[in-house]
């Protein structure tokens, strides 16, 4: 795996993980009871983005290590995937 492939793979894993983590524990302004004038009541009160970024980075790094290990050790190869998905 080249360096650019590793960077692309990590980026894809990081963003997929971010989209999975974003909806966890949302707290709207209506739930908090402090609605800022001019915003909808369903807007986030405190999104805690830095906390989510840290969590996503930890999860994505661990996932990347596992996936890169599988790719580099050739436990699963392109030929195996092609053999499974090939039309009969």
WOLINRA-V9864 format. One record per run of one state. SS is the DSSP state (H for helix, E for strand, L for the rest). FROM is the first residue (numbers start at 0). LEN is the number of residues. If there is no record, write none. Layout:
# WOLINRA-V9864
ss: [SS & SS]
from: [FROM & FROM]
len: [LEN & LEN]
This chain:
# WOLINRA-V9864
ss: [L & H & L & E & H & L & E & L & H & L & H & L]
from: [0 & 2 & 21 & 27 & 28 & 32 & 43 & 44 & 48 & 73 & 77 & 85]
len: [2 & 19 & 6 & 1 & 4 & 11 & 1 & 4 & 25 & 4 & 8 & 3]
